[in-house]
Amino acid sequence: MVAILDLLGRVLAVKKLFSFPNPVNEVSARLVAGGVVLLTLVVLLGGQTWAIGLLAYGFVARVLTGPTLSPLGQFVTRVLTPALPFEAKMVPGPPKRFAQGIGALALVLVAMITVAATLESVFAFCLGCQIFAGLMKVGIVPESVCEECANIWTRIPDPARDSVSV
């Protein structure tokens, strides 16, 4: 019986860890958003690409646990918000969680673009071209959209075909 209660206690602790507050203080949510803006500017204007990892971790942590595992969320809710003279404004939590998920998704898309561009620039492998060819193969993109794509052999030089007859 003690083992079952211990297991139940652990399950409940994990469930509590992976929860999102509802309601949330909009002041804190806006301050976290401001921190995201600052980190994004560090990446874009300062060229500090390492901060992308912090952004990604923060979004995922906040989607999964609210501010609990987010360093920015912890700083804002425990230090910054209490130090400011603003009154708490409580708003529903689920839309804020959804917004964090959109941020995480956007970073995943940026990572996918980075991978695709790297494949193209370093290895001359066009991921988009491969996807396009696959869509043509299954009939989603009609062959008429790209006649040359339907027959890639027209790109290979053929001296007999390409010679000029006089």
KOLBABA-277923 format. One record per residue: x, y, z of N, C-alpha, C, O in turn; residue in one letter. Coordinates in steps of 0.05 Angstrom, whole numbers, plus 32768, in hexadecimal, padded with zeros to 4 digits. Layout:
! residues N
X|Y|Z|X|Y|Z|X|Y|Z|X|Y|Z|a
...
END
This chain:
! residues 166
8010|7FE8|8000|8000|8000|8000|8011|8019|8000|800B|802D|7FF2|m
8027|8019|800F|8039|8030|8010|8045|8035|7FF5|8049|804B|7FEC|v
804C|801F|7FE7|8058|8021|7FCC|8044|802E|7FB9|804C|803F|7FA8|a
802B|8027|7FBB|8017|8032|7FA9|8013|8050|7FAF|8011|8060|7F9D|i
8012|8057|7FC9|8010|8073|7FD0|8028|8083|7FC7|8025|809A|7FBE|l
8040|8077|7FC9|8058|8085|7FC0|8057|8089|7FA2|805E|809F|7F99|d
804F|8075|7F93|804C|8077|7F76|8038|808D|7F6F|803C|809D|7F5D|l
8021|808D|7F7C|800C|80A0|7F77|8017|80BC|7F7D|8012|80CF|7F6D|l
8026|80BF|7F92|8031|80DA|7F99|8045|80E3|7F83|8045|80FB|7F7C|g
8054|80D1|7F78|8067|80D8|7F62|8058|80E0|7F49|805F|80F3|7F3B|r
8043|80D0|7F43|8033|80D7|7F2B|8027|80F2|7F2E|8027|8102|7F1B|v
801C|80F8|7F45|800F|8112|7F49|8024|8129|7F48|801E|813F|7F3E|l
803C|8124|7F52|8051|8138|7F51|8059|813E|7F34|805D|8155|7F2C|a
805B|8129|7F24|8062|812C|7F07|804B|813B|7EF9|8050|814D|7EE9|v
8032|8133|7EFF|801B|8140|7EF3|801B|815E|7EFA|8015|816F|7EE9|k
8021|8164|7F13|8022|8181|7F1C|8038|8190|7F0D|8035|81A7|7F05|k
804F|8182|7F0A|8066|818F|7EFC|805E|8196|7EDF|8063|81AC|7ED6|l
8051|8183|7ED2|8049|8188|7EB6|802D|8193|7EB4|801B|8187|7EA7|f
8029|81A9|7EC1|800F|81B7|7EC0|8014|81D4|7EB9|802A|81DE|7EBB|s
7FFF|81E1|7EB1|8001|81FD|7EAA|7FEE|820D|7EBC|7FD8|8204|7EC0|f
7FF7|8223|7EC6|7FE6|8232|7ED9|7FCD|823D|7ECA|7FCE|8245|7EB3|p
7FB7|823D|7ED9|7F9F|8248|7ECE|7F8E|8252|7EE6|7F85|8243|7EF6|n
7F8C|826D|7EE8|7F93|8282|7ED6|7FB1|8289|7ED8|7FBF|827F|7EEA|p
7FBA|829B|7EC6|7FD5|82A5|7EC8|7FD4|82C4|7ECB|7FC1|82D1|7EC3|v
7FEA|82CE|7ED5|7FEC|82EB|7ED8|7FF6|82F7|7EBE|800C|82F1|7EB5|n
7FE5|8307|7EB1|7FEC|8312|7E97|8005|8324|7E99|8014|8326|7E85|e
800A|8331|7EAF|8022|8341|7EB3|803A|832F|7EAF|804D|8336|7EA0|v
803A|8318|7EBC|8051|8305|7EB9|8053|82FB|7E9C|8069|82F9|7E91|s
803C|82F4|7E90|803C|82EA|7E75|8048|82FF|7E62|8058|82F8|7E50|a
8041|8318|7E66|804C|832D|7E55|806A|8331|7E59|8079|8337|7E47|r
8072|832F|7E72|808F|8332|7E78|809F|831B|7E6C|80B5|831F|7E62|l
8094|8303|7E6D|80A1|82EC|7E60|80A3|82F1|7E42|80B8|82EC|7E36|v
808E|82FB|7E36|808E|8302|7E1A|80A3|8317|7E14|80B1|8315|7DFF|a
80A6|832A|7E26|80BB|833E|7E22|80D7|8332|7E23|80E9|833A|7E14|g
80DB|831E|7E35|80F4|830F|7E36|80F9|8300|7E1C|8110|82FF|7E13|g
80E4|82F5|7E10|80E7|82E7|7DF7|80EF|82FB|7DE1|8100|82F4|7DD0|v
80E3|8313|7DE1|80EB|8327|7DCE|8109|832E|7DD1|8117|832F|7DBD|v
8112|8331|7DEA|812E|8338|7DEE|8140|8322|7DE4|8155|8327|7DD8|l
8139|8309|7DEA|814A|82F2|7DE1|814A|82F1|7DC2|815F|82EB|7DB6|l
8133|82F6|7DB6|8132|82F6|7D99|8144|830B|7D8D|8151|8307|7D79|t
8144|8323|7D99|8155|8339|7D90|8173|8332|7D93|8183|8339|7D83|l
8179|8323|7DA9|8194|831A|7DAD|819D|8308|7D96|81B4|830A|7D8C|v
818A|82F7|7D8D|8190|82E5|7D76|8193|82F5|7D5C|81A6|82F3|7D4E|v
817E|8305|7D56|817D|8312|7D3D|8190|8329|7D39|819D|832C|7D24|l
8193|833A|7D4D|81A4|8351|7D4B|81C0|834C|7D55|81D4|8358|7D4C|l
81C2|833B|7D69|81DC|8335|7D75|81EB|831D|7D69|8202|8318|7D6F|g
81DD|830E|7D58|81E9|82F7|7D4C|81EF|82E1|7D60|81FF|82CF|7D5A|g
81E3|82E1|7D77|81E8|82CE|7D8C|81D5|82B6|7D88|81C1|82B3|7D96|q
81DC|82A4|7D75|81CA|828E|7D6E|81C7|827A|7D85|81B3|826B|7D85|t
81D8|827A|7D99|81D5|8268|7DB0|81BB|826E|7DBF|81B0|825C|7DCB|w
81B2|8286|7DBD|8199|828E|7DCB|8180|8280|7DC0|816B|8280|7DCC|a
8183|8276|7DA7|816C|8267|7D9C|8166|824F|7DAD|814E|8248|7DB1|i
817A|8242|7DB8|8176|822B|7DCA|8167|8233|7DE3|8156|8225|7DEC|g
816E|824B|7DEE|815F|8255|7E05|8142|825A|7DFE|8130|8254|7E0E|l
813E|8266|7DE7|8122|826C|7DDF|8112|8251|7DDC|80FC|824F|7DE6|l
811E|823E|7DCE|8111|8224|7DCA|810B|8217|7DE4|80F4|820D|7DE9|a
811F|8215|7DF6|811B|8208|7E10|8104|8217|7E1F|80F3|820A|7E2B|y
8105|8231|7E1F|80F1|8240|7E2E|80D5|823B|7E24|80C3|8237|7E35|g
80D1|823B|7E0A|80B6|8236|7E00|80AC|821A|7E08|8096|8217|7E11|f
80BD|8206|7E04|80B5|81EA|7E0A|80B0|81E8|7E28|809C|81DC|7E30|v
80C2|81F3|7E38|80BE|81F1|7E55|80A4|81FF|7E5E|8096|81F4|7E6F|a
809E|8216|7E52|8086|8224|7E5A|806C|8216|7E50|8058|8217|7E5D|r
806E|8209|7E39|8057|81F9|7E2F|8052|81E2|7E42|803B|81DD|7E4A|v
8067|81D4|7E4B|8064|81BC|7E5B|805E|81C2|7E78|804E|81B4|7E85|l
806A|81D7|7E83|8068|81DB|7EA0|8062|81F8|7EA9|8064|81FF|7EC0|t
805A|8209|7E96|8056|8225|7E9D|8071|8231|7EA4|8085|822B|7E97|g
8073|8241|7EB9|808D|824D|7EC0|809F|823B|7ED0|80B6|8242|7ED5|p
8095|8224|7ED8|80A4|8213|7EEB|80C0|820C|7EE2|80D3|820F|7EF1|t
80C4|8203|7EC9|80DE|81FB|7EBF|80EB|820F|7EAD|80FF|820A|7EA0|l
80DF|8226|7EAA|80E9|823C|7E99|80F9|8250|7EAA|80ED|825D|7EBB|s
8113|8253|7EA5|8122|8267|7EB3|8116|8283|7EB0|8115|8292|7EC4|p
810E|828A|7E98|8102|82A4|7E94|80E7|82A6|7EA3|80E1|82BA|7EB0|l
80D7|8291|7EA2|80BE|8290|7EB1|80C2|8293|7ECF|80B3|82A1|7EDC|g
80D6|8285|7ED9|80DC|8287|7EF6|80E5|82A3|7EFD|80DD|82AE|7F12|q
80F7|82AE|7EED|8101|82C9|7EF3|80EA|82DD|7EF3|80E8|82EE|7F05|f
80D9|82DB|7EDF|80C3|82EE|7EDD|80AF|82EB|7EF4|80A7|82FF|7F01|v
80A7|82D2|7EFA|8092|82CE|7F0E|809C|82D1|7F2B|808C|82D9|7F3C|t
80B5|82CB|7F30|80C0|82CC|7F4B|80CE|82E6|7F52|80CF|82EE|7F69|r
80DA|82F3|7F3E|80EB|830B|7F43|80DF|8324|7F37|80D9|8338|7F45|v
80DB|8324|7F1D|80D3|833C|7F0F|80B7|8346|7F14|80B3|835D|7F1C|l
80A3|8334|7F11|8087|833C|7F15|8083|8346|7F32|8076|835B|7F35|t
808C|8338|7F46|8088|8342|7F62|8095|835D|7F67|808D|836C|7F79|p
80AB|8363|7F59|80B9|837C|7F5D|80AC|8394|7F4F|80B3|83AB|7F55|a
809A|838F|7F3D|808D|83A4|7F2E|8074|83AE|7F3C|8067|839E|7F4A|l
806C|83C7|7F37|8055|83D2|7F45|803A|83CC|7F36|8027|83DA|7F3A|p
8039|83B7|7F26|8021|83B1|7F17|800F|839D|7F26|8019|838A|7F33|f
7FF6|83A2|7F25|7FE2|838F|7F31|7FDF|8377|7F1E|7FDF|837A|7F06|e
7FDC|8360|7F2A|7FD9|8347|7F1A|7FBF|8349|7F0A|7FAA|8352|7F14|a
7FC0|8340|7EF2|7FA8|833E|7EE1|7FA6|8321|7ED8|7FB6|8317|7EC8|k
7F94|8312|7EE4|7F91|82F6|7EDF|7F81|82F1|7EC5|7F6B|82FC|7EC2|m
7F8C|82E0|7EB4|7F80|82D9|7E9B|7F81|82BB|7E97|7F90|82AE|7EA5|v
7F70|82AF|7E86|7F70|8292|7E82|7F8C|8288|7E79|7F99|8295|7E69|p
7F93|8271|7E83|7FAD|8265|7E7D|7FAF|8256|7E62|7FC3|8258|7E55|g
7F9A|8247|7E5A|7F9C|8237|7E42|7FA5|8247|7E29|7FB5|823D|7E19|p
7F9A|825F|7E24|7FA4|826E|7E0C|7FC1|8275|7E0E|7FCF|8276|7DFA|p
7FCB|827A|7E26|7FE7|8281|7E2A|7FF8|8268|7E25|800E|826B|7E19|k
7FEF|8251|7E2D|7FFD|8238|7E27|7FFE|8233|7E09|8013|822C|7DFE|r
7FE8|8238|7DFC|7FE7|8235|7DDF|7FFB|8247|7DD1|8008|823F|7DBF|f
7FFC|8260|7DDB|800F|8273|7DD0|802C|826A|7DD3|803C|826E|7DC1|a
8033|825E|7DEA|804D|8253|7DEE|8053|823C|7DDA|8069|8239|7DCF|q
803E|822D|7DD4|8040|8217|7DC0|8046|8222|7DA5|8055|8216|7D95|g
8039|8238|7D9E|803E|8244|7D84|805B|824D|7D82|8068|824A|7D6D|i
8066|8258|7D97|8082|8261|7D98|8094|8249|7D94|80A8|824A|7D85|g
808E|8233|7DA1|809F|821B|7D9E|809D|8211|7D82|80B2|8209|7D76|a
8085|8211|7D76|8082|8208|7D5A|8091|821A|7D47|809E|8210|7D34|l
8091|8234|7D4C|80A0|8246|7D3A|80BE|8240|7D3B|80CB|8241|7D26|a
80C8|823A|7D53|80E4|8233|7D54|80EA|8218|7D47|8100|8215|7D3B|l
80D8|8205|7D48|80DB|81EC|7D3A|80DD|81F2|7D1B|80ED|81E6|7D0D|v
80CB|8203|7D12|80CC|820A|7CF5|80E6|8218|7CEE|80F1|8213|7CD8|l
80F0|8229|7CFF|810A|8236|7CFA|8120|8221|7CF8|8132|8222|7CE7|v
811F|820E|7D0A|8133|81F8|7D0A|8131|81E8|7CF0|8145|81E1|7CE4|a
8119|81E2|7CE7|8115|81D3|7CCE|811F|81E3|7CB6|812C|81D7|7CA4|m
811A|81FD|7CB6|8125|820E|7CA0|8143|820D|7CA1|8150|820C|7C8B|i
814F|820F|7CB8|816C|820E|7CBB|8177|81F4|7CB0|818B|81F4|7CA2|t
816B|81DE|7CB7|8174|81C4|7CAD|8172|81C3|7C8F|8184|81BA|7C82|v
815B|81CA|7C84|8156|81C9|7C67|816A|81DB|7C59|8175|81D3|7C44|a
816F|81F3|7C62|8182|8205|7C55|819E|81FB|7C57|81AE|81FE|7C44|a
81A5|81EE|7C6D|81C0|81E3|7C70|81C4|81CC|7C5D|81D9|81CA|7C50|t
81B0|81BA|7C5A|81B1|81A4|7C47|81B6|81AF|7C2B|81C6|81A4|7C1B|l
81A7|81C4|7C24|81AA|81CF|7C09|81C5|81DC|7C05|81D2|81D7|7BF1|e
81CD|81ED|7C18|81E6|81FC|7C14|81FF|81EB|7C17|8213|81F0|7C09|s
81FF|81D7|7C28|8217|81C7|7C2D|8218|81AF|7C1B|822E|81A8|7C11|v
8202|81A1|7C17|8202|8187|7C0A|81F3|8188|7BEF|81F0|8173|7BE2|f
81E9|819F|7BE6|81DA|81A1|7BCD|81C2|818E|7BCD|81BA|8184|7BB9|a
81B6|818A|7BE5|819E|817A|7BE8|8187|818C|7BEE|8186|8198|7C03|f
8174|818D|7BDB|815D|819F|7BDE|8146|818F|7BEA|8138|8180|7BDD|c
8142|8193|7C04|812C|8185|7C12|8111|818C|7C07|8100|817B|7C03|l
810D|81A6|7C01|80F4|81AF|7BF5|80EF|81A2|7BDA|80D8|819B|7BD4|g
8104|819F|7BCB|8102|8192|7BB0|80FA|8175|7BB3|80E9|816B|7BA4|c
8105|8168|7BC8|80FE|814C|7BCC|80E0|8149|7BD5|80D2|8137|7BCC|q
80D8|815B|7BE5|80BB|815B|7BEE|80A9|8161|7BD6|8095|8154|7BD2|i
80B1|8174|7BC6|80A2|817B|7BAE|80A0|8163|7B9B|808A|815D|7B91|f
80B6|8155|7B97|80B6|813D|7B86|80A4|8128|7B91|8095|811B|7B82|a
80A4|8124|7BAB|8093|8111|7BB8|8075|8118|7BB5|8065|8107|7BB0|g
806F|8132|7BB7|8054|813B|7BB3|804B|8137|7B96|8034|8131|7B91|l
805E|813A|7B83|8057|8134|7B67|8052|8116|7B63|8040|810E|7B55|m
8063|8106|7B70|8061|80E9|7B6C|8047|80DE|7B76|803B|80CC|7B6A|k
803C|80E9|7B8C|8022|80E0|7B96|800B|80EE|7B8A|7FF4|80E9|7B91|v
8010|8101|7B78|7FFB|810F|7B69|7FEF|8127|7B76|7FDC|8133|7B6C|g
7FFB|8131|7B8D|7FF1|8149|7B99|7FF8|8161|7B88|7FE8|8174|7B85|i
8010|8161|7B7D|8019|8176|7B6B|8018|816A|7B4F|8026|8156|7B4A|v
8008|8175|7B3D|8007|8169|7B22|8021|816D|7B13|802F|8180|7B17|p
8027|815A|7B01|8040|815B|7AF1|8041|8174|7AE0|8057|817F|7ADA|e
802A|817F|7AD8|8029|8196|7AC7|8034|81AF|7AD5|803C|81C2|7AC8|s
8036|81AF|7AF0|8041|81C6|7AFE|805E|81C9|7AF8|8069|81DF|7AF6|v
806C|81B2|7AF4|8089|81B4|7AEE|8090|819D|7ADB|8096|8187|7AE4|c
808E|81A2|7AC1|8095|818E|7AAD|80B1|8183|7AB1|80B6|816B|7AAF|e
80C4|8196|7AB6|80E0|818E|7AB9|80E3|817C|7AD2|80F4|816A|7AD2|e
80D3|8181|7AE7|80D5|8170|7AFF|80CC|8154|7AF9|80D7|8141|7B05|c
80B8|8151|7AE8|80AE|8136|7AE1|80C3|8125|7AD3|80C3|810D|7AD4|a
80D6|8133|7AC5|80EB|8124|7AB7|8105|8132|7ABD|810F|8143|7AAE|n
8112|812B|7AD4|812A|8138|7ADC|8142|8132|7AC9|8156|8140|7ACA|i
813F|811E|7AB8|8154|8116|7AA6|8159|812C|7A91|816E|812C|7A84|w
8146|813E|7A8E|814A|8154|7A7A|8160|8167|7A84|816A|8177|7A75|t
8167|8165|7A9D|817C|8177|7AA8|8198|816C|7AA2|81AB|817C|7AA3|r
819B|8153|7A9D|81B5|8147|7A99|81BD|814C|7A7C|81AE|8146|7A69|i
81D4|8158|7A78|81DD|815F|7A5D|81DF|8146|7A4B|81EA|8132|7A54|p
81D3|8147|7A34|81D4|8131|7A21|81E0|813D|7A07|81D2|814C|79F9|d
81F9|8137|7A01|8206|8143|79EA|81F6|813E|79D0|81F4|814F|79BF|p
81EA|8126|79CE|81DB|8120|79B5|81C2|8132|79B4|81BB|813C|799E|a
81B5|8135|79CA|819C|8145|79CB|81A2|8163|79C9|8193|8172|79BC|r
81B7|816C|79D7|81BD|8188|79D9|81CF|8193|79C3|81D3|81AB|79C2|d
81D8|8182|79B1|81EA|818D|799C|81DA|819C|7988|81C2|8197|7983|s
81E7|81B0|797D|81DA|81C1|7969|81E0|81B6|794E|81F8|81B2|7947|v
81CC|81B0|793E|81D1|81A6|7924|81D2|81BD|7910|81C4|81D0|7912|s
81E5|81BA|78FE|81E9|81CF|78EA|81DE|81C7|78CF|81E0|81D7|78BC|v
END
